[in-house]
Amino acid sequence: MIRETANRSSVISVELAQKLTDYLGFRHFYRHSYSFFLEWGELEKLVTALPEVWDQAKRELSAFLDSLKQGSD
């Protein structure tokens, strides 16, 4: 997704991929643990950054879709 190929541009940036890795780590921990092990101090970073990460993801995915539309013209 972060690698450009001869046929398409990258789907998301390396920066966004790194941010999403934190959420993936949380998902992995939560699925393989119990909710009573969750620490607000750890979760707070993810929760407060979520609106910014979500906006960046929407922008980058929209730009990728636009590039696909331009390539089909």
C-alpha positions in Angstrom: 0.0 0.0 0.0 2.9 2.4 0.6 4.9 1.3 -2.4 4.3 2.9 -5.8 4.3 0.4 -8.7 4.5 0.9 -12.4 0.7 0.7 -12.7 -0.4 2.8 -9.7 0.7 5.4 -7.1 1.0 4.5 -3.4 -2.3 4.1 -1.6 -1.1 5.7 1.6 2.0 7.5 2.7 4.7 6.0 4.9 3.8 8.5 7.6 0.2 7.3 7.7 1.2 3.7 7.6 3.4 4.3 10.7 0.5 6.0 12.5 -1.9 3.1 11.7 0.6 0.6 13.0 -0.1 2.0 16.5 -3.8 1.2 16.1 -3.0 -2.2 14.7 -0.8 -2.9 17.8 -3.7 -1.9 20.0 -6.1 -4.2 18.1 -3.7 -7.1 18.4 -3.3 -6.5 22.2 -7.0 -6.1 22.8 -7.9 -9.3 20.9 -5.4 -11.4 22.7 -5.8 -9.9 26.2 -8.6 -8.8 28.5 -10.1 -5.4 28.6 -9.3 -5.0 32.3 -5.6 -4.8 31.3 -6.2 -1.6 29.3 -4.4 1.5 30.6 -5.9 4.9 29.9 -2.5 6.5 29.7 -1.7 4.3 26.8 -5.1 4.6 25.1 -5.2 8.4 25.5 -2.5 8.9 22.8 -4.5 6.8 20.3 -7.9 8.4 21.2 -6.8 12.0 21.0 -4.9 11.5 17.7 -7.7 9.6 16.0 -9.5 12.5 14.4 -6.3 13.7 12.8 -5.3 10.2 11.6 -8.8 9.6 10.3 -8.8 12.9 8.3 -5.3 12.1 6.9 -6.5 8.6 5.9 -9.6 10.0 4.1 -7.5 12.6 2.3 -4.9 10.1 1.1 -7.5 7.5 0.1 -9.5 10.1 -1.8 -6.3 11.3 -3.6 -5.6 7.7 -4.5 -9.1 7.1 -5.9 -8.8 10.4 -7.9 -5.5 9.1 -9.4 -7.3 5.9 -10.5 -10.1 7.9 -12.1 -7.5 10.1 -13.9 -5.7 7.0 -15.1 -8.8 5.5 -16.7 -9.7 8.7 -18.7 
